[in-house]
Amino acid sequence: MFNSIALTTVRVLDQDEALDFYVGTLGFAVQDDVDMGFMRWLTIALPAQPQRQLLLELAGPPAMSEETAAQVRDLLTKGALGVAAILNTDDCQAVYDTLKARGVEFTQSVEQQPYGIDCAFRDPFGNHIRVTQPVEGPVTVSDADIARWGGAGPA
């Protein structure tokens, strides 16, 4: 039915600031930067995966009413919109060290998880981004992992 996901929206408050962060700091590349009059169509992608793009879209019209946009901007800056992206890497610690040196503020340092090694940060607008070095093969989650994550464990 479907072949791939081509585009995912990341809400931002300022597209130029988003470009500086995602391209200048994280290493994404601009795919499209088009002034459409009523909006700016701004997409980026990882150089190694140009077919999977992020649309850096302003939280506002024409995608939503100004009233809704104000609510979305408030939730965005509080970090309440969930994960914007999970970026995979072969070396989570190296990514952490590099981005930390570039001034990125992390919300979680590098940690071993059942699914791999990961860390987390927010973009300048509040979007959560995770960096994961996934493990090979099937993942097993223990009761201790569930408890550490705040879950009640298996019934």
N, CA and C atoms as a LAMMPS dump frame, in Angstrom:
ITEM: TIMESTEP
0
ITEM: NUMBER OF ATOMS
465
ITEM: BOX BOUNDS ff ff ff
-5.0000000000000000e+02 5.0000000000000000e+02
-5.0000000000000000e+02 5.0000000000000000e+02
-5.0000000000000000e+02 5.0000000000000000e+02
ITEM: ATOMS id mol type element x y z
1 1 1 N 0.823 -1.194 0
2 1 2 C 0 0 0
3 1 3 C 0.87 1.261 0
4 2 1 N 1.691 1.448 1.053
5 2 2 C 2.605 2.602 1.117
6 2 3 C 4.036 2.1 0.961
7 3 1 N 4.891 2.959 0.435
8 3 2 C 6.293 2.599 0.257
9 3 3 C 7.203 3.198 1.31
10 4 1 N 6.834 4.392 1.792
11 4 2 C 7.696 5.064 2.768
12 4 3 C 6.977 6.278 3.333
13 5 1 N 7.56 6.822 4.385
14 5 2 C 7.121 8.11 4.917
15 5 3 C 8.077 9.136 4.332
16 6 1 N 7.532 10.121 3.652
17 6 2 C 8.372 11.095 2.968
18 6 3 C 8.613 12.351 3.8
19 7 1 N 7.622 12.753 4.604
20 7 2 C 7.689 14.049 5.26
21 7 3 C 7.031 13.977 6.632
22 8 1 N 7.679 14.573 7.61
23 8 2 C 7.133 14.687 8.955
24 8 3 C 7.252 16.147 9.371
25 9 1 N 6.196 16.674 9.975
26 9 2 C 6.194 18.076 10.387
27 9 3 C 6.821 18.243 11.763
28 10 1 N 7.681 19.226 11.882
29 10 2 C 8.226 19.655 13.164
30 10 3 C 7.799 21.112 13.317
31 11 1 N 6.991 21.395 14.319
32 11 2 C 6.519 22.765 14.55
33 11 3 C 7.642 23.596 15.148
34 12 1 N 7.799 24.803 14.639
35 12 2 C 8.825 25.719 15.128
36 12 3 C 8.22 27.108 15.288
37 13 1 N 8.907 27.95 16.028
38 13 2 C 8.445 29.324 16.237
39 13 3 C 9.136 30.317 15.306
40 14 1 N 10.295 29.935 14.781
41 14 2 C 11.063 30.817 13.891
42 14 3 C 11.832 29.922 12.914
43 15 1 N 11.529 30.038 11.635
44 15 2 C 12.151 29.143 10.659
45 15 3 C 13.641 29.42 10.456
46 16 1 N 14.062 30.664 10.547
47 16 2 C 15.491 30.952 10.41
48 16 3 C 16.282 30.382 11.585
49 17 1 N 15.739 30.514 12.78
50 17 2 C 16.39 29.928 13.957
51 17 3 C 16.402 28.403 13.853
52 18 1 N 15.321 27.831 13.319
53 18 2 C 15.25 26.384 13.118
54 18 3 C 16.325 25.931 12.134
55 19 1 N 16.512 26.681 11.05
56 19 2 C 17.564 26.353 10.081
57 19 3 C 18.937 26.384 10.733
58 20 1 N 19.198 27.401 11.509
59 20 2 C 20.48 27.522 12.185
60 20 3 C 20.738 26.308 13.069
61 21 1 N 19.706 25.884 13.799
62 21 2 C 19.869 24.755 14.713
63 21 3 C 19.97 23.423 13.96
64 22 1 N 18.978 23.13 13.125
65 22 2 C 18.932 21.816 12.474
66 22 3 C 20.025 21.633 11.428
67 23 1 N 20.338 22.686 10.682
68 23 2 C 21.376 22.589 9.659
69 23 3 C 22.746 22.911 10.262
70 24 1 N 22.861 24.061 10.932
71 24 2 C 24.144 24.496 11.462
72 24 3 C 24.668 23.666 12.613
73 25 1 N 23.777 23.267 13.517
74 25 2 C 24.215 22.532 14.709
75 25 3 C 24.125 21.02 14.542
76 26 1 N 23 20.541 13.979
77 26 2 C 22.788 19.094 13.894
78 26 3 C 23.294 18.46 12.605
79 27 1 N 23.514 19.257 11.561
80 27 2 C 24.077 18.703 10.336
81 27 3 C 23.078 18.277 9.273
82 28 1 N 21.822 18.672 9.406
83 28 2 C 20.845 18.407 8.355
84 28 3 C 21.185 19.273 7.138
85 29 1 N 20.58 18.97 5.999
86 29 2 C 20.756 19.76 4.779
87 29 3 C 19.395 20.268 4.318
88 30 1 N 19.37 21.48 3.78
89 30 2 C 18.13 22.05 3.256
90 30 3 C 17.748 21.312 1.982
91 31 1 N 16.498 20.883 1.902
92 31 2 C 15.979 20.25 0.7
93 31 3 C 15.178 21.255 -0.131
94 32 1 N 14.255 21.967 0.531
95 32 2 C 13.421 22.971 -0.129
96 32 3 C 13.314 24.187 0.776
97 33 1 N 13.402 25.361 0.192
98 33 2 C 13.163 26.607 0.913
99 33 3 C 12.432 27.517 -0.071
100 34 1 N 11.098 27.451 -0.013
101 34 2 C 10.274 28.107 -1.013
102 34 3 C 9.302 29.071 -0.339
103 35 1 N 9.339 30.328 -0.778
104 35 2 C 8.36 31.308 -0.328
105 35 3 C 7.114 31.136 -1.186
106 36 1 N 6.063 30.624 -0.581
107 36 2 C 4.829 30.37 -1.316
108 36 3 C 3.847 31.537 -1.179
109 37 1 N 4.3 32.624 -0.59
110 37 2 C 3.427 33.774 -0.391
111 37 3 C 2.666 33.676 0.913
112 38 1 N 1.84 32.684 1.037
113 38 2 C 1.045 32.494 2.249
114 38 3 C 1.793 31.702 3.309
115 39 1 N 2.923 31.081 2.933
116 39 2 C 3.749 30.332 3.881
117 39 3 C 5.114 30.052 3.252
118 40 1 N 6.052 29.691 4.098
119 40 2 C 7.376 29.276 3.656
120 40 3 C 7.462 27.767 3.774
121 41 1 N 7.695 27.083 2.657
122 41 2 C 7.843 25.628 2.634
123 41 3 C 9.326 25.333 2.829
124 42 1 N 9.666 24.866 4.034
125 42 2 C 11.061 24.674 4.418
126 42 3 C 11.268 23.238 4.872
127 43 1 N 11.972 22.462 4.048
128 43 2 C 12.225 21.067 4.404
129 43 3 C 13.726 20.83 4.519
130 44 1 N 14.071 19.92 5.411
131 44 2 C 15.457 19.521 5.641
132 44 3 C 15.505 18.006 5.683
133 45 1 N 16.705 17.459 5.532
134 45 2 C 16.889 16.006 5.617
135 45 3 C 18.33 15.728 6.019
136 46 1 N 18.539 14.543 6.515
137 46 2 C 19.909 14.103 6.753
138 46 3 C 20.557 13.867 5.393
139 47 1 N 21.794 14.29 5.195
140 47 2 C 22.442 14.099 3.897
141 47 3 C 22.426 12.641 3.421
142 48 1 N 22.515 11.695 4.345
143 48 2 C 22.521 10.273 3.981
144 48 3 C 21.116 9.722 3.705
145 49 1 N 20.08 10.509 3.993
146 49 2 C 18.709 10.024 3.814
147 49 3 C 17.813 11.159 3.295
148 50 1 N 18.103 11.689 2.106
149 50 2 C 17.362 12.848 1.614
150 50 3 C 15.891 12.579 1.312
151 51 1 N 15.513 11.339 1.17
152 51 2 C 14.121 11.023 0.864
153 51 3 C 13.212 11.126 2.097
154 52 1 N 13.766 11.177 3.286
155 52 2 C 12.987 11.309 4.518
156 52 3 C 13.19 12.724 5.049
157 53 1 N 12.19 13.582 4.897
158 53 2 C 12.363 14.994 5.195
159 53 3 C 11.56 15.436 6.407
160 54 1 N 12.052 16.493 7.038
161 54 2 C 11.327 17.184 8.094
162 54 3 C 10.868 18.527 7.536
163 55 1 N 9.597 18.828 7.711
164 55 2 C 9.052 20.129 7.342
165 55 3 C 9.119 21.005 8.582
166 56 1 N 9.924 22.048 8.531
167 56 2 C 10.036 22.992 9.646
168 56 3 C 8.93 24.029 9.452
169 57 1 N 7.805 23.77 10.09
170 57 2 C 6.603 24.568 9.848
171 57 3 C 6.278 25.46 11.039
172 58 1 N 5.975 26.704 10.736
173 58 2 C 5.545 27.618 11.79
174 58 3 C 4.236 27.14 12.393
175 59 1 N 4.139 27.251 13.694
176 59 2 C 2.881 26.927 14.38
177 59 3 C 1.949 28.114 14.179
178 60 1 N 1.181 28.078 13.117
179 60 2 C 0.294 29.186 12.787
180 60 3 C -0.418 28.948 11.478
181 61 1 N -1.147 29.964 11.013
182 61 2 C -1.843 29.861 9.733
183 61 3 C -0.823 29.648 8.603
184 62 1 N -1.153 28.954 7.531
185 62 2 C -2.48 28.48 7.149
186 62 3 C -2.835 27.105 7.705
187 63 1 N -1.891 26.451 8.402
188 63 2 C -2.152 25.1 8.899
189 63 3 C -3.221 25.067 9.989
190 64 1 N -3.376 26.177 10.706
191 64 2 C -4.333 26.216 11.817
192 64 3 C -4.748 27.667 12.056
193 65 1 N -5.836 27.814 12.771
194 65 2 C -6.29 29.17 13.101
195 65 3 C -5.304 29.817 14.07
196 66 1 N -5.361 31.132 14.167
197 66 2 C -4.467 31.836 15.081
198 66 3 C -4.745 31.439 16.532
199 67 1 N -6.009 31.206 16.865
200 67 2 C -6.356 30.781 18.228
201 67 3 C -5.732 29.424 18.544
202 68 1 N -5.864 28.479 17.638
203 68 2 C -5.263 27.16 17.834
204 68 3 C -3.743 27.271 17.842
205 69 1 N -3.188 28.095 16.954
206 69 2 C -1.742 28.277 16.883
207 69 3 C -1.177 28.772 18.211
208 70 1 N -1.876 29.685 18.858
209 70 2 C -1.419 30.196 20.159
210 70 3 C -1.358 29.056 21.178
211 71 1 N -2.339 28.166 21.146
212 71 2 C -2.342 27.02 22.062
213 71 3 C -1.199 26.07 21.733
214 72 1 N -0.974 25.82 20.439
215 72 2 C 0.107 24.931 20.02
216 72 3 C 1.463 25.517 20.403
217 73 1 N 1.652 26.811 20.188
218 73 2 C 2.923 27.452 20.565
219 73 3 C 3.169 27.328 22.065
220 74 1 N 2.119 27.483 22.861
221 74 2 C 2.25 27.345 24.313
222 74 3 C 2.657 25.924 24.681
223 75 1 N 2.011 24.931 24.088
224 75 2 C 2.359 23.534 24.362
225 75 3 C 3.768 23.21 23.866
226 76 1 N 4.122 23.737 22.711
227 76 2 C 5.443 23.501 22.14
228 76 3 C 6.538 23.985 23.083
229 77 1 N 6.436 25.221 23.545
230 77 2 C 7.48 25.783 24.405
231 77 3 C 7.564 25.08 25.761
232 78 1 N 6.488 24.404 26.155
233 78 2 C 6.496 23.624 27.395
234 78 3 C 7.03 22.212 27.174
235 79 1 N 7.308 21.869 25.913
236 79 2 C 7.797 20.524 25.615
237 79 3 C 6.711 19.476 25.682
238 80 1 N 5.46 19.892 25.486
239 80 2 C 4.331 18.987 25.686
240 80 3 C 3.818 18.335 24.404
241 81 1 N 4.515 18.498 23.293
242 81 2 C 4.025 17.926 22.031
243 81 3 C 4.63 16.566 21.705
244 82 1 N 5.429 16.021 22.606
245 82 2 C 5.991 14.694 22.377
246 82 3 C 7.273 14.733 21.573
247 83 1 N 7.707 13.57 21.125
248 83 2 C 8.968 13.429 20.405
249 83 3 C 8.799 13.908 18.965
250 84 1 N 9.65 14.827 18.539
251 84 2 C 9.63 15.31 17.156
252 84 3 C 10.396 14.361 16.25
253 85 1 N 11.48 13.781 16.764
254 85 2 C 12.3 12.877 15.955
255 85 3 C 13.158 12.004 16.858
256 86 1 N 13.427 10.811 16.374
257 86 2 C 14.416 9.931 16.981
258 86 3 C 15.468 9.714 15.904
259 87 1 N 16.678 10.146 16.195
260 87 2 C 17.769 10.072 15.237
261 87 3 C 18.692 8.921 15.615
262 88 1 N 18.932 8.004 14.681
263 88 2 C 19.808 6.87 14.947
264 88 3 C 21.248 7.215 14.633
265 89 1 N 22.141 6.587 15.363
266 89 2 C 23.573 6.783 15.192
267 89 3 C 24.301 5.483 15.498
268 90 1 N 25.542 5.402 15.043
269 90 2 C 26.398 4.265 15.378
270 90 3 C 27.194 4.523 16.649
271 91 1 N 27.21 5.788 17.119
272 91 2 C 28.001 6.133 18.301
273 91 3 C 27.309 7.255 19.077
274 92 1 N 26.431 6.881 19.969
275 92 2 C 25.641 7.846 20.735
276 92 3 C 26.53 8.754 21.583
277 93 1 N 27.544 8.191 22.199
278 93 2 C 28.431 8.996 23.051
279 93 3 C 29.144 10.073 22.244
280 94 1 N 29.604 9.744 21.044
281 94 2 C 30.287 10.732 20.2
282 94 3 C 29.323 11.85 19.793
283 95 1 N 28.091 11.501 19.46
284 95 2 C 27.092 12.517 19.104
285 95 3 C 26.838 13.424 20.302
286 96 1 N 26.655 12.818 21.456
287 96 2 C 26.432 13.589 22.686
288 96 3 C 27.58 14.567 22.927
289 97 1 N 28.815 14.068 22.859
290 97 2 C 29.983 14.915 23.11
291 97 3 C 30.067 16.058 22.094
292 98 1 N 29.83 15.764 20.833
293 98 2 C 29.898 16.774 19.769
294 98 3 C 28.838 17.851 19.966
295 99 1 N 27.592 17.418 20.188
296 99 2 C 26.504 18.387 20.335
297 99 3 C 26.622 19.176 21.631
298 100 1 N 27.088 18.539 22.69
299 100 2 C 27.31 19.242 23.955
300 100 3 C 28.338 20.355 23.755
301 101 1 N 29.405 20.063 23
302 101 2 C 30.433 21.062 22.715
303 101 3 C 29.885 22.204 21.862
304 102 1 N 28.83 21.931 21.098
305 102 2 C 28.202 22.969 20.271
306 102 3 C 27.13 23.744 21.026
307 103 1 N 26.958 23.44 22.306
308 103 2 C 26.033 24.194 23.133
309 103 3 C 24.635 23.618 23.259
310 104 1 N 24.412 22.417 22.737
311 104 2 C 23.095 21.791 22.867
312 104 3 C 22.892 21.383 24.324
313 105 1 N 21.728 21.727 24.866
314 105 2 C 21.399 21.368 26.248
315 105 3 C 20.601 20.074 26.251
316 106 1 N 21.137 19.072 26.901
317 106 2 C 20.514 17.75 26.94
318 106 3 C 19.567 17.624 28.121
319 107 1 N 18.481 16.922 27.897
320 107 2 C 17.526 16.619 28.962
321 107 3 C 17.803 15.245 29.556
322 108 1 N 18.599 14.455 28.857
323 108 2 C 19.021 13.143 29.356
324 108 3 C 20.401 12.852 28.791
325 109 1 N 21.334 12.52 29.659
326 109 2 C 22.67 12.159 29.195
327 109 3 C 22.637 10.747 28.607
328 110 1 N 23.762 10.288 28.135
329 110 2 C 23.856 8.974 27.5
330 110 3 C 23.548 7.883 28.527
331 111 1 N 22.608 7.015 28.175
332 111 2 C 22.204 5.923 29.068
333 111 3 C 22.021 4.637 28.276
334 112 1 N 22.35 3.53 28.921
335 112 2 C 22.091 2.213 28.35
336 112 3 C 20.617 1.882 28.579
337 113 1 N 19.939 1.492 27.52
338 113 2 C 18.529 1.095 27.581
339 113 3 C 18.421 -0.315 26.995
340 114 1 N 17.326 -1.014 27.223
341 114 2 C 17.178 -2.347 26.613
342 114 3 C 17.244 -2.312 25.084
343 115 1 N 16.806 -1.23 24.477
344 115 2 C 16.77 -1.116 23.021
345 115 3 C 18.052 -0.516 22.442
346 116 1 N 18.982 -0.11 23.293
347 116 2 C 20.24 0.462 22.826
348 116 3 C 20.765 1.506 23.782
349 117 1 N 21.577 2.379 23.264
350 117 2 C 22.143 3.483 24.038
351 117 3 C 21.504 4.751 23.512
352 118 1 N 21.048 5.627 24.412
353 118 2 C 20.428 6.85 23.906
354 118 3 C 20.614 8.024 24.844
355 119 1 N 20.257 9.194 24.323
356 119 2 C 20.259 10.438 25.067
357 119 3 C 19.156 11.312 24.474
358 120 1 N 18.881 12.456 25.088
359 120 2 C 17.783 13.294 24.605
360 120 3 C 18.088 14.763 24.821
361 121 1 N 17.561 15.591 23.924
362 121 2 C 17.666 17.037 24.05
363 121 3 C 16.424 17.663 23.449
364 122 1 N 16.303 18.964 23.61
365 122 2 C 15.205 19.707 22.99
366 122 3 C 15.796 20.708 22.01
367 123 1 N 15.041 20.967 20.955
368 123 2 C 15.46 22.021 20.037
369 123 3 C 15.146 23.373 20.679
370 124 1 N 15.497 24.485 20.056
371 124 2 C 15.282 25.796 20.685
372 124 3 C 13.82 26.138 20.97
373 125 1 N 12.897 25.346 20.437
374 125 2 C 11.474 25.658 20.586
375 125 3 C 10.774 24.762 21.598
376 126 1 N 11.419 23.673 22.009
377 126 2 C 10.838 22.761 22.983
378 126 3 C 10.59 21.362 22.465
379 127 1 N 10.798 21.125 21.164
380 127 2 C 10.604 19.785 20.602
381 127 3 C 11.613 18.806 21.193
382 128 1 N 11.115 17.632 21.578
383 128 2 C 11.987 16.576 22.099
384 128 3 C 12.643 15.844 20.931
385 129 1 N 13.936 15.619 21.046
386 129 2 C 14.675 14.838 20.055
387 129 3 C 15.491 13.811 20.819
388 130 1 N 15.411 12.573 20.384
389 130 2 C 16.186 11.493 20.995
390 130 3 C 17.235 11.028 20.002
391 131 1 N 18.383 10.638 20.521
392 131 2 C 19.455 10.061 19.727
393 131 3 C 19.636 8.642 20.229
394 132 1 N 19.548 7.68 19.313
395 132 2 C 19.593 6.278 19.72
396 132 3 C 20.624 5.502 18.904
397 133 1 N 21.4 4.723 19.62
398 133 2 C 22.302 3.743 19.026
399 133 3 C 21.641 2.396 19.277
400 134 1 N 20.822 1.922 18.314
401 134 2 C 20.01 0.732 18.574
402 134 3 C 20.844 -0.541 18.701
403 135 1 N 20.311 -1.483 19.47
404 135 2 C 20.947 -2.794 19.588
405 135 3 C 20.54 -3.643 18.391
406 136 1 N 21.356 -4.63 18.103
407 136 2 C 21.04 -5.593 17.053
408 136 3 C 20.143 -6.679 17.638
409 137 1 N 19.202 -7.166 16.871
410 137 2 C 18.386 -8.297 17.284
411 137 3 C 17.208 -7.904 18.144
412 138 1 N 16.53 -8.926 18.68
413 138 2 C 15.33 -8.666 19.484
414 138 3 C 15.663 -7.986 20.809
415 139 1 N 14.714 -7.207 21.299
416 139 2 C 14.878 -6.47 22.547
417 139 3 C 14.073 -7.167 23.637
418 140 1 N 14.687 -7.319 24.798
419 140 2 C 14.009 -7.885 25.951
420 140 3 C 13.939 -6.818 27.028
421 141 1 N 12.726 -6.572 27.531
422 141 2 C 12.524 -5.574 28.577
423 141 3 C 12.264 -6.312 29.883
424 142 1 N 13.066 -5.997 30.895
425 142 2 C 12.934 -6.661 32.194
426 142 3 C 11.954 -5.908 33.088
427 143 1 N 11.532 -6.534 34.161
428 143 2 C 10.687 -5.873 35.153
429 143 3 C 11.409 -4.659 35.745
430 144 1 N 12.744 -4.776 35.913
431 144 2 C 13.525 -3.656 36.446
432 144 3 C 13.481 -2.463 35.485
433 145 1 N 13.522 -2.734 34.165
434 145 2 C 13.418 -1.656 33.18
435 145 3 C 12.066 -0.966 33.288
436 146 1 N 11.019 -1.752 33.385
437 146 2 C 9.666 -1.198 33.486
438 146 3 C 9.539 -0.35 34.746
439 147 1 N 10.073 -0.825 35.848
440 147 2 C 10.015 -0.069 37.101
441 147 3 C 10.818 1.226 36.988
442 148 1 N 11.98 1.151 36.326
443 148 2 C 12.821 2.343 36.154
444 148 3 C 12.103 3.391 35.32
445 149 1 N 11.285 2.966 34.378
446 149 2 C 10.53 3.877 33.517
447 149 3 C 9.251 4.362 34.179
448 150 1 N 8.99 3.906 35.409
449 150 2 C 7.802 4.36 36.133
450 150 3 C 6.571 3.515 35.911
451 151 1 N 6.718 2.371 35.252
452 151 2 C 5.58 1.486 35.006
453 151 3 C 5.323 0.567 36.171
454 152 1 N 4.218 -0.095 36.127
455 152 2 C 3.83 -1.002 37.194
456 152 3 C 4.362 -2.418 36.966
457 153 1 N 4.893 -2.678 35.779
458 153 2 C 5.394 -4.016 35.48
459 153 3 C 4.278 -4.892 34.972
460 154 1 N 4.619 -6.134 34.607
461 154 2 C 3.601 -7.034 34.063
462 154 3 C 2.556 -7.4 35.106
463 155 1 N 1.376 -7.666 34.635
464 155 2 C 0.258 -8 35.549
465 155 3 C 0.406 -9.395 36.097
